[in-house]
Amino acid sequence: GNHIYFDDLNSLLLALQAKKIDIIGEIPQPVAEYICNHTKDTQILLPPYENIKGNLLLRMGTMQNNTKVAELLNSAIRELQASGKVDALQKKYVDGYLQKGKEPKPVTMPKFNNAPIIKIAVTGDYPPIDLVAADGTPTGFNVAMLVEIAKLKKVNIIPIPMNSGARFISLTKGIVDAIFFIDEAVYSDAKLTEFYNSIDVPKNICVTNSYAKYPIRYVERR
């Protein structure tokens, strides 16, 4: 079938409800659950193609020449995983949100005097993982991760809300220092995996280690 690409979740859901598209493809399972909980007449599908398997990975990305921020983020991710903090945030901001159906409370970024500032794009297009509250405040699992990274590394992190389609250009122009994104669906065909991952990660972007992973799911209209 035909593939249509959208720059943000709202446009995607409007197209689904207007019957302009039939299926939302290759999204993390918590996002599929969120969509079905908030959108009438939708249901979750397992991947419909036999050559798709595995997980989607959560990562962050910086420009390749911004090694200082990349190393800081990678170091923080490793430490937060080792301490069990990532799992605790996952249970609170992803699992807990889906179970309770309530928007998580806004998180508060710590502030440190005379500390480095890191600006990170937040789109709100993968709720409850990447989420912007109704009042425009970034929240959810990814932003909770940023709070812990800031505390751990004693840096001032500023989440910058923006349209998903503007992330990479904002990164390349230096408007933000890092972005969140999801990549590496694993296909049974290694060449297919390499092709799609090359699309997901531009050559001048340095990606961090993954800090969470979720099964691939689809959403369709009933």
DOPAMI-123186 format. One record per atom (N, C-alpha, C): atom name; x, y, z; residue number from 0. Coordinates in steps of 0.1 Angstrom, whole numbers, always signed. Layout:
BEGIN
CA / X / Y / Z / NUM
...
END
This chain:
BEGIN
N / +8 / -12 / +0 / 0
CA / +0 / +0 / +0 / 0
C / +8 / +13 / +0 / 0
N / +2 / +24 / -1 / 1
CA / +9 / +37 / -1 / 1
C / +13 / +41 / +13 / 1
N / +24 / +48 / +14 / 2
CA / +29 / +53 / +27 / 2
C / +28 / +68 / +27 / 2
N / +22 / +74 / +37 / 3
CA / +21 / +88 / +38 / 3
C / +28 / +92 / +51 / 3
N / +37 / +102 / +50 / 4
CA / +44 / +107 / +62 / 4
C / +38 / +120 / +68 / 4
N / +38 / +121 / +81 / 5
CA / +33 / +133 / +88 / 5
C / +43 / +138 / +97 / 5
N / +43 / +151 / +99 / 6
CA / +53 / +158 / +108 / 6
C / +49 / +158 / +122 / 6
N / +37 / +155 / +126 / 7
CA / +33 / +155 / +140 / 7
C / +21 / +145 / +142 / 7
N / +20 / +142 / +155 / 8
CA / +10 / +132 / +159 / 8
C / -4 / +137 / +156 / 8
N / -7 / +149 / +159 / 9
CA / -21 / +154 / +157 / 9
C / -25 / +153 / +143 / 9
N / -17 / +157 / +133 / 10
CA / -20 / +155 / +119 / 10
C / -23 / +141 / +115 / 10
N / -15 / +132 / +121 / 11
CA / -16 / +117 / +119 / 11
C / -29 / +112 / +124 / 11
N / -33 / +116 / +136 / 12
CA / -46 / +111 / +142 / 12
C / -58 / +117 / +134 / 12
N / -57 / +130 / +130 / 13
CA / -68 / +136 / +122 / 13
C / -70 / +128 / +109 / 13
N / -59 / +124 / +103 / 14
CA / -60 / +117 / +90 / 14
C / -66 / +103 / +93 / 14
N / -62 / +97 / +104 / 15
CA / -68 / +84 / +107 / 15
C / -83 / +85 / +109 / 15
N / -87 / +95 / +117 / 16
CA / -101 / +97 / +120 / 16
C / -109 / +101 / +108 / 16
N / -103 / +108 / +99 / 17
CA / -110 / +113 / +86 / 17
C / -109 / +102 / +76 / 17
N / -104 / +90 / +79 / 18
CA / -103 / +79 / +70 / 18
C / -94 / +82 / +58 / 18
N / -85 / +91 / +59 / 19
CA / -75 / +94 / +49 / 19
C / -64 / +83 / +49 / 19
N / -62 / +77 / +61 / 20
CA / -52 / +66 / +62 / 20
C / -59 / +55 / +70 / 20
N / -55 / +43 / +68 / 21
CA / -61 / +31 / +75 / 21
C / -53 / +26 / +87 / 21
N / -40 / +28 / +86 / 22
CA / -31 / +22 / +96 / 22
C / -20 / +32 / +100 / 22
N / -16 / +33 / +113 / 23
CA / -4 / +40 / +117 / 23
C / +6 / +29 / +120 / 23
N / +18 / +30 / +113 / 24
CA / +27 / +19 / +113 / 24
C / +40 / +22 / +122 / 24
N / +45 / +11 / +127 / 25
CA / +58 / +10 / +134 / 25
C / +60 / +21 / +144 / 25
N / +52 / +19 / +155 / 26
CA / +53 / +28 / +167 / 26
C / +55 / +20 / +179 / 26
N / +61 / +25 / +190 / 27
CA / +63 / +17 / +202 / 27
C / +50 / +13 / +208 / 27
N / +50 / +2 / +215 / 28
CA / +37 / -3 / +220 / 28
C / +30 / +7 / +230 / 28
N / +38 / +14 / +239 / 29
CA / +31 / +23 / +248 / 29
C / +24 / +34 / +240 / 29
N / +29 / +38 / +229 / 30
CA / +23 / +49 / +221 / 30
C / +11 / +44 / +214 / 30
N / +11 / +31 / +209 / 31
CA / -1 / +25 / +204 / 31
C / -12 / +24 / +214 / 31
N / -8 / +20 / +226 / 32
CA / -18 / +19 / +237 / 32
C / -24 / +33 / +240 / 32
N / -16 / +43 / +240 / 33
CA / -20 / +57 / +243 / 33
C / -30 / +61 / +232 / 33
N / -27 / +59 / +220 / 34
CA / -36 / +63 / +209 / 34
C / -49 / +56 / +210 / 34
N / -49 / +43 / +212 / 35
CA / -62 / +35 / +213 / 35
C / -70 / +39 / +226 / 35
N / -63 / +44 / +236 / 36
CA / -70 / +48 / +248 / 36
C / -77 / +62 / +246 / 36
N / -72 / +70 / +237 / 37
CA / -76 / +83 / +235 / 37
C / -83 / +86 / +221 / 37
N / -84 / +75 / +213 / 38
CA / -90 / +77 / +200 / 38
C / -100 / +66 / +198 / 38
N / -113 / +70 / +195 / 39
CA / -124 / +60 / +193 / 39
C / -121 / +51 / +181 / 39
N / -127 / +39 / +182 / 40
CA / -127 / +29 / +171 / 40
C / -113 / +26 / +165 / 40
N / -103 / +25 / +174 / 41
CA / -90 / +20 / +170 / 41
C / -86 / +8 / +178 / 41
N / -77 / +0 / +172 / 42
CA / -72 / -11 / +179 / 42
C / -57 / -14 / +175 / 42
N / -50 / -21 / +183 / 43
CA / -36 / -24 / +181 / 43
C / -34 / -36 / +173 / 43
N / -25 / -35 / +164 / 44
CA / -21 / -47 / +155 / 44
C / -7 / -51 / +158 / 44
N / -4 / -64 / +157 / 45
CA / +10 / -68 / +156 / 45
C / +15 / -65 / +143 / 45
N / +29 / -64 / +141 / 46
CA / +34 / -61 / +128 / 46
C / +28 / -70 / +117 / 46
N / +23 / -65 / +106 / 47
CA / +16 / -73 / +96 / 47
C / +25 / -80 / +86 / 47
N / +38 / -76 / +87 / 48
CA / +47 / -82 / +77 / 48
C / +57 / -92 / +85 / 48
N / +59 / -103 / +79 / 49
CA / +68 / -113 / +85 / 49
C / +82 / -109 / +87 / 49
N / +87 / -99 / +78 / 50
CA / +101 / -96 / +79 / 50
C / +104 / -85 / +90 / 50
N / +93 / -81 / +98 / 51
CA / +95 / -71 / +108 / 51
C / +94 / -78 / +122 / 51
N / +104 / -76 / +130 / 52
CA / +104 / -82 / +143 / 52
C / +113 / -73 / +152 / 52
N / +113 / -76 / +165 / 53
CA / +121 / -69 / +174 / 53
C / +115 / -57 / +180 / 53
N / +124 / -47 / +183 / 54
CA / +120 / -35 / +191 / 54
C / +124 / -22 / +184 / 54
N / +117 / -12 / +189 / 55
CA / +121 / +2 / +186 / 55
C / +129 / +7 / +198 / 55
N / +140 / +14 / +196 / 56
CA / +149 / +19 / +206 / 56
C / +148 / +34 / +208 / 56
N / +148 / +38 / +221 / 57
CA / +148 / +52 / +224 / 57
C / +163 / +57 / +225 / 57
N / +166 / +67 / +218 / 58
CA / +179 / +73 / +218 / 58
C / +178 / +88 / +219 / 58
N / +190 / +94 / +220 / 59
CA / +192 / +108 / +219 / 59
C / +202 / +111 / +208 / 59
N / +202 / +122 / +203 / 60
CA / +212 / +125 / +192 / 60
C / +218 / +139 / +193 / 60
N / +231 / +141 / +190 / 61
CA / +237 / +154 / +189 / 61
C / +244 / +155 / +176 / 61
N / +249 / +167 / +173 / 62
CA / +258 / +168 / +161 / 62
C / +271 / +160 / +164 / 62
N / +277 / +155 / +153 / 63
CA / +289 / +147 / +155 / 63
C / +300 / +155 / +161 / 63
N / +301 / +168 / +159 / 64
CA / +312 / +176 / +164 / 64
C / +309 / +180 / +179 / 64
N / +297 / +177 / +184 / 65
CA / +294 / +181 / +198 / 65
C / +297 / +169 / +207 / 65
N / +309 / +165 / +207 / 66
CA / +313 / +153 / +215 / 66
C / +311 / +155 / +230 / 66
N / +312 / +168 / +235 / 67
CA / +311 / +170 / +249 / 67
C / +297 / +166 / +254 / 67
N / +287 / +171 / +247 / 68
CA / +273 / +168 / +251 / 68
C / +270 / +153 / +249 / 68
N / +274 / +148 / +238 / 69
CA / +272 / +133 / +235 / 69
C / +278 / +124 / +246 / 69
N / +290 / +127 / +250 / 70
CA / +296 / +120 / +261 / 70
C / +289 / +121 / +274 / 70
N / +285 / +133 / +277 / 71
CA / +277 / +136 / +289 / 71
C / +264 / +128 / +290 / 71
N / +257 / +128 / +278 / 72
CA / +244 / +121 / +278 / 72
C / +247 / +106 / +279 / 72
N / +256 / +100 / +272 / 73
CA / +259 / +86 / +272 / 73
C / +263 / +82 / +286 / 73
N / +272 / +90 / +292 / 74
CA / +276 / +86 / +306 / 74
C / +264 / +86 / +316 / 74
N / +256 / +96 / +314 / 75
CA / +244 / +97 / +323 / 75
C / +235 / +85 / +321 / 75
N / +232 / +82 / +308 / 76
CA / +223 / +70 / +305 / 76
C / +229 / +58 / +311 / 76
N / +242 / +55 / +310 / 77
CA / +248 / +43 / +316 / 77
C / +246 / +43 / +331 / 77
N / +248 / +54 / +338 / 78
CA / +247 / +55 / +352 / 78
C / +233 / +53 / +357 / 78
N / +223 / +59 / +350 / 79
CA / +209 / +58 / +354 / 79
C / +204 / +44 / +351 / 79
N / +208 / +38 / +341 / 80
CA / +204 / +24 / +338 / 80
C / +210 / +15 / +349 / 80
N / +222 / +17 / +353 / 81
CA / +229 / +8 / +363 / 81
C / +222 / +9 / +376 / 81
N / +218 / +21 / +380 / 82
CA / +212 / +24 / +393 / 82
C / +197 / +19 / +394 / 82
N / +191 / +16 / +382 / 83
CA / +177 / +12 / +382 / 83
C / +168 / +24 / +381 / 83
N / +173 / +36 / +379 / 84
CA / +165 / +48 / +378 / 84
C / +157 / +48 / +366 / 84
N / +162 / +43 / +355 / 85
CA / +155 / +43 / +342 / 85
C / +142 / +34 / +343 / 85
N / +144 / +23 / +349 / 86
CA / +133 / +14 / +351 / 86
C / +122 / +20 / +360 / 86
N / +126 / +27 / +370 / 87
CA / +117 / +33 / +379 / 87
C / +109 / +44 / +372 / 87
N / +116 / +52 / +364 / 88
CA / +109 / +63 / +356 / 88
C / +99 / +57 / +346 / 88
N / +103 / +45 / +340 / 89
CA / +95 / +38 / +330 / 89
C / +82 / +34 / +337 / 89
N / +83 / +28 / +349 / 90
CA / +71 / +24 / +356 / 90
C / +62 / +35 / +360 / 90
N / +68 / +47 / +364 / 91
CA / +60 / +58 / +368 / 91
C / +54 / +66 / +356 / 91
N / +62 / +69 / +346 / 92
CA / +57 / +78 / +336 / 92
C / +51 / +71 / +323 / 92
N / +54 / +59 / +321 / 93
CA / +49 / +51 / +310 / 93
C / +38 / +42 / +315 / 93
N / +42 / +32 / +322 / 94
CA / +33 / +21 / +327 / 94
C / +22 / +27 / +336 / 94
N / +26 / +36 / +345 / 95
CA / +16 / +42 / +354 / 95
C / +6 / +51 / +347 / 95
N / +11 / +58 / +337 / 96
CA / +2 / +67 / +330 / 96
C / -8 / +59 / +322 / 96
N / -4 / +49 / +316 / 97
CA / -13 / +40 / +308 / 97
C / -23 / +33 / +316 / 97
N / -19 / +29 / +328 / 98
CA / -28 / +22 / +337 / 98
C / -38 / +32 / +344 / 98
N / -34 / +44 / +348 / 99
CA / -43 / +53 / +354 / 99
C / -51 / +62 / +345 / 99
N / -45 / +64 / +333 / 100
CA / -52 / +72 / +323 / 100
C / -51 / +87 / +326 / 100
N / -43 / +91 / +335 / 101
CA / -41 / +105 / +339 / 101
C / -28 / +111 / +334 / 101
N / -29 / +123 / +329 / 102
CA / -16 / +129 / +325 / 102
C / -7 / +131 / +337 / 102
N / +6 / +127 / +335 / 103
CA / +15 / +128 / +346 / 103
C / +17 / +143 / +350 / 103
N / +21 / +145 / +363 / 104
CA / +23 / +158 / +368 / 104
C / +36 / +164 / +361 / 104
N / +35 / +177 / +359 / 105
CA / +47 / +183 / +353 / 105
C / +60 / +181 / +362 / 105
N / +71 / +179 / +355 / 106
CA / +83 / +177 / +363 / 106
C / +90 / +191 / +364 / 106
N / +99 / +192 / +374 / 107
CA / +106 / +205 / +376 / 107
C / +121 / +203 / +373 / 107
N / +126 / +210 / +364 / 108
CA / +140 / +209 / +361 / 108
C / +148 / +216 / +372 / 108
N / +159 / +209 / +377 / 109
CA / +168 / +216 / +387 / 109
C / +176 / +227 / +381 / 109
N / +180 / +236 / +389 / 110
CA / +188 / +248 / +383 / 110
C / +201 / +249 / +392 / 110
N / +212 / +250 / +384 / 111
CA / +225 / +251 / +391 / 111
C / +231 / +264 / +386 / 111
N / +237 / +272 / +396 / 112
CA / +243 / +284 / +393 / 112
C / +256 / +282 / +385 / 112
N / +258 / +290 / +375 / 113
CA / +271 / +290 / +367 / 113
C / +274 / +276 / +360 / 113
N / +263 / +268 / +358 / 114
CA / +265 / +255 / +352 / 114
C / +262 / +256 / +337 / 114
N / +268 / +246 / +329 / 115
CA / +265 / +246 / +315 / 115
C / +250 / +245 / +312 / 115
N / +246 / +250 / +300 / 116
CA / +232 / +249 / +296 / 116
C / +231 / +240 / +284 / 116
N / +222 / +230 / +284 / 117
CA / +220 / +221 / +273 / 117
C / +205 / +222 / +269 / 117
N / +202 / +226 / +257 / 118
CA / +189 / +227 / +252 / 118
C / +185 / +214 / +244 / 118
N / +173 / +209 / +247 / 119
CA / +169 / +196 / +241 / 119
C / +155 / +197 / +236 / 119
N / +153 / +193 / +223 / 120
CA / +140 / +194 / +217 / 120
C / +130 / +183 / +223 / 120
N / +118 / +187 / +225 / 121
CA / +107 / +178 / +229 / 121
C / +95 / +181 / +220 / 121
N / +90 / +170 / +214 / 122
CA / +79 / +172 / +204 / 122
C / +66 / +169 / +209 / 122
N / +65 / +159 / +219 / 123
CA / +52 / +155 / +223 / 123
C / +45 / +145 / +214 / 123
N / +52 / +140 / +204 / 124
CA / +46 / +131 / +194 / 124
C / +46 / +117 / +197 / 124
N / +52 / +113 / +209 / 125
CA / +52 / +99 / +213 / 125
C / +47 / +97 / +227 / 125
N / +35 / +102 / +230 / 126
CA / +30 / +101 / +243 / 126
C / +27 / +86 / +247 / 126
N / +29 / +82 / +259 / 127
CA / +34 / +90 / +271 / 127
C / +49 / +90 / +272 / 127
N / +56 / +86 / +262 / 128
CA / +71 / +87 / +263 / 128
C / +76 / +101 / +261 / 128
N / +72 / +107 / +250 / 129
CA / +76 / +121 / +247 / 129
C / +63 / +129 / +247 / 129
N / +61 / +137 / +257 / 130
CA / +48 / +143 / +260 / 130
C / +49 / +158 / +263 / 130
N / +39 / +165 / +257 / 131
CA / +38 / +179 / +261 / 131
C / +24 / +181 / +266 / 131
N / +23 / +186 / +278 / 132
CA / +10 / +187 / +285 / 132
C / +1 / +197 / +278 / 132
N / -12 / +197 / +282 / 133
CA / -22 / +206 / +276 / 133
C / -18 / +220 / +277 / 133
N / -11 / +224 / +287 / 134
CA / -7 / +238 / +289 / 134
C / +6 / +242 / +282 / 134
N / +12 / +232 / +274 / 135
CA / +24 / +234 / +267 / 135
C / +37 / +231 / +274 / 135
N / +35 / +225 / +287 / 136
CA / +47 / +222 / +294 / 136
C / +52 / +208 / +291 / 136
N / +65 / +206 / +287 / 137
CA / +70 / +193 / +284 / 137
C / +70 / +185 / +297 / 137
N / +66 / +172 / +295 / 138
CA / +66 / +163 / +307 / 138
C / +67 / +149 / +301 / 138
N / +64 / +139 / +309 / 139
CA / +65 / +125 / +305 / 139
C / +78 / +119 / +307 / 139
N / +80 / +106 / +302 / 140
CA / +92 / +98 / +305 / 140
C / +105 / +105 / +300 / 140
N / +105 / +110 / +288 / 141
CA / +117 / +116 / +283 / 141
C / +122 / +128 / +291 / 141
N / +112 / +136 / +295 / 142
CA / +116 / +148 / +303 / 142
C / +120 / +144 / +317 / 142
N / +113 / +134 / +322 / 143
CA / +118 / +129 / +336 / 143
C / +132 / +124 / +335 / 143
N / +136 / +118 / +324 / 144
CA / +150 / +114 / +321 / 144
C / +159 / +126 / +322 / 144
N / +155 / +137 / +315 / 145
CA / +163 / +149 / +315 / 145
C / +165 / +155 / +329 / 145
N / +155 / +154 / +337 / 146
CA / +156 / +159 / +351 / 146
C / +167 / +151 / +358 / 146
N / +167 / +138 / +357 / 147
CA / +177 / +129 / +363 / 147
C / +191 / +131 / +358 / 147
N / +192 / +134 / +345 / 148
CA / +205 / +137 / +338 / 148
C / +210 / +150 / +344 / 148
N / +202 / +160 / +345 / 149
CA / +206 / +173 / +350 / 149
C / +211 / +172 / +364 / 149
N / +204 / +164 / +373 / 150
CA / +208 / +162 / +387 / 150
C / +221 / +155 / +388 / 150
N / +222 / +145 / +379 / 151
CA / +234 / +136 / +380 / 151
C / +247 / +144 / +375 / 151
N / +245 / +152 / +365 / 152
CA / +257 / +158 / +359 / 152
C / +258 / +173 / +362 / 152
N / +249 / +178 / +371 / 153
CA / +249 / +192 / +375 / 153
C / +250 / +202 / +363 / 153
N / +241 / +200 / +354 / 154
CA / +239 / +209 / +343 / 154
C / +225 / +214 / +342 / 154
N / +223 / +225 / +336 / 155
CA / +210 / +231 / +334 / 155
C / +205 / +227 / +320 / 155
N / +194 / +219 / +321 / 156
CA / +188 / +214 / +308 / 156
C / +175 / +221 / +306 / 156
N / +173 / +226 / +294 / 157
CA / +161 / +233 / +290 / 157
C / +154 / +226 / +279 / 157
N / +142 / +220 / +282 / 158
CA / +134 / +213 / +272 / 158
C / +128 / +224 / +262 / 158
N / +129 / +222 / +249 / 159
CA / +124 / +232 / +240 / 159
C / +113 / +225 / +232 / 159
N / +100 / +228 / +234 / 160
CA / +89 / +222 / +226 / 160
C / +90 / +227 / +212 / 160
N / +88 / +217 / +203 / 161
CA / +88 / +220 / +188 / 161
C / +82 / +209 / +180 / 161
N / +78 / +213 / +168 / 162
CA / +72 / +203 / +159 / 162
C / +83 / +193 / +155 / 162
N / +78 / +180 / +154 / 163
CA / +88 / +169 / +152 / 163
C / +96 / +171 / +139 / 163
N / +89 / +177 / +129 / 164
CA / +96 / +179 / +116 / 164
C / +107 / +189 / +117 / 164
N / +108 / +197 / +128 / 165
CA / +118 / +208 / +129 / 165
C / +130 / +203 / +137 / 165
N / +130 / +191 / +142 / 166
CA / +140 / +186 / +151 / 166
C / +154 / +187 / +145 / 166
N / +156 / +180 / +134 / 167
CA / +169 / +179 / +128 / 167
C / +175 / +192 / +123 / 167
N / +166 / +200 / +117 / 168
CA / +171 / +213 / +113 / 168
C / +175 / +222 / +124 / 168
N / +167 / +221 / +135 / 169
CA / +170 / +229 / +148 / 169
C / +184 / +224 / +154 / 169
N / +186 / +211 / +152 / 170
CA / +199 / +206 / +157 / 170
C / +210 / +210 / +149 / 170
N / +209 / +210 / +136 / 171
CA / +220 / +213 / +127 / 171
C / +223 / +228 / +128 / 171
N / +213 / +236 / +131 / 172
CA / +215 / +251 / +132 / 172
C / +219 / +256 / +146 / 172
N / +220 / +246 / +155 / 173
CA / +224 / +249 / +168 / 173
C / +213 / +256 / +177 / 173
N / +201 / +255 / +173 / 174
CA / +190 / +260 / +181 / 174
C / +188 / +251 / +194 / 174
N / +190 / +238 / +192 / 175
CA / +191 / +229 / +203 / 175
C / +204 / +221 / +202 / 175
N / +208 / +215 / +214 / 176
CA / +220 / +207 / +214 / 176
C / +218 / +192 / +212 / 176
N / +205 / +188 / +215 / 177
CA / +203 / +174 / +213 / 177
C / +188 / +172 / +210 / 177
N / +184 / +160 / +205 / 178
CA / +171 / +157 / +202 / 178
C / +168 / +142 / +207 / 178
N / +155 / +139 / +209 / 179
CA / +151 / +126 / +211 / 179
C / +146 / +120 / +198 / 179
N / +149 / +107 / +196 / 180
CA / +142 / +100 / +185 / 180
C / +142 / +85 / +187 / 180
N / +135 / +78 / +179 / 181
CA / +133 / +64 / +180 / 181
C / +137 / +58 / +167 / 181
N / +146 / +47 / +168 / 182
CA / +151 / +41 / +156 / 182
C / +153 / +26 / +158 / 182
N / +159 / +20 / +148 / 183
CA / +163 / +7 / +148 / 183
C / +152 / -4 / +150 / 183
N / +142 / -3 / +141 / 184
CA / +134 / -15 / +140 / 184
C / +143 / -26 / +135 / 184
N / +141 / -38 / +140 / 185
CA / +150 / -49 / +135 / 185
C / +142 / -57 / +125 / 185
N / +147 / -59 / +114 / 186
CA / +141 / -67 / +103 / 186
C / +148 / -80 / +101 / 186
N / +141 / -90 / +96 / 187
CA / +147 / -103 / +94 / 187
C / +158 / -102 / +82 / 187
N / +156 / -92 / +74 / 188
CA / +165 / -90 / +63 / 188
C / +175 / -79 / +67 / 188
N / +188 / -82 / +69 / 189
CA / +198 / -73 / +74 / 189
C / +200 / -61 / +65 / 189
N / +198 / -63 / +52 / 190
CA / +200 / -51 / +42 / 190
C / +188 / -41 / +44 / 190
N / +176 / -47 / +47 / 191
CA / +165 / -38 / +50 / 191
C / +167 / -30 / +63 / 191
N / +172 / -37 / +73 / 192
CA / +175 / -30 / +86 / 192
C / +185 / -19 / +83 / 192
N / +195 / -21 / +76 / 193
CA / +206 / -11 / +73 / 193
C / +200 / +1 / +66 / 193
N / +191 / -2 / +56 / 194
CA / +185 / +8 / +48 / 194
C / +176 / +17 / +56 / 194
N / +167 / +12 / +64 / 195
CA / +158 / +20 / +72 / 195
C / +166 / +28 / +83 / 195
N / +176 / +22 / +89 / 196
CA / +183 / +29 / +99 / 196
C / +191 / +40 / +93 / 196
N / +196 / +39 / +81 / 197
CA / +203 / +50 / +74 / 197
C / +194 / +62 / +72 / 197
N / +181 / +59 / +70 / 198
CA / +171 / +70 / +69 / 198
C / +169 / +76 / +82 / 198
N / +168 / +68 / +93 / 199
CA / +164 / +74 / +106 / 199
C / +175 / +83 / +111 / 199
N / +188 / +79 / +109 / 200
CA / +199 / +87 / +115 / 200
C / +208 / +93 / +104 / 200
N / +206 / +106 / +102 / 201
CA / +215 / +113 / +92 / 201
C / +230 / +112 / +95 / 201
N / +238 / +112 / +85 / 202
CA / +252 / +109 / +87 / 202
C / +259 / +119 / +96 / 202
N / +255 / +131 / +98 / 203
CA / +262 / +141 / +106 / 203
C / +257 / +141 / +121 / 203
N / +248 / +131 / +124 / 204
CA / +243 / +130 / +138 / 204
C / +249 / +119 / +145 / 204
N / +253 / +122 / +158 / 205
CA / +259 / +112 / +167 / 205
C / +248 / +107 / +176 / 205
N / +246 / +94 / +177 / 206
CA / +235 / +89 / +185 / 206
C / +240 / +83 / +198 / 206
N / +232 / +84 / +209 / 207
CA / +236 / +78 / +222 / 207
C / +232 / +64 / +222 / 207
N / +237 / +57 / +233 / 208
CA / +232 / +44 / +235 / 208
C / +217 / +45 / +238 / 208
N / +210 / +34 / +235 / 209
CA / +196 / +34 / +238 / 209
C / +193 / +33 / +253 / 209
N / +182 / +39 / +258 / 210
CA / +179 / +38 / +272 / 210
C / +166 / +31 / +275 / 210
N / +159 / +27 / +264 / 211
CA / +147 / +20 / +266 / 211
C / +143 / +13 / +253 / 211
N / +135 / +3 / +253 / 212
CA / +131 / -4 / +240 / 212
C / +117 / -9 / +242 / 212
N / +109 / -9 / +231 / 213
CA / +95 / -13 / +231 / 213
C / +92 / -21 / +219 / 213
N / +83 / -31 / +220 / 214
CA / +79 / -39 / +208 / 214
C / +72 / -30 / +197 / 214
N / +74 / -33 / +185 / 215
CA / +68 / -26 / +174 / 215
C / +53 / -30 / +173 / 215
N / +45 / -19 / +172 / 216
CA / +31 / -22 / +170 / 216
C / +25 / -12 / +160 / 216
N / +13 / -16 / +155 / 217
CA / +6 / -8 / +145 / 217
C / -8 / -4 / +151 / 217
N / -14 / +6 / +146 / 218
CA / -28 / +10 / +151 / 218
C / -36 / +11 / +138 / 218
N / -48 / +5 / +138 / 219
CA / -57 / +6 / +127 / 219
C / -71 / +10 / +132 / 219
N / -79 / +16 / +122 / 220
CA / -93 / +19 / +125 / 220
C / -101 / +6 / +125 / 220
N / -110 / +5 / +134 / 221
CA / -119 / -7 / +134 / 221
C / -129 / -7 / +123 / 221
END
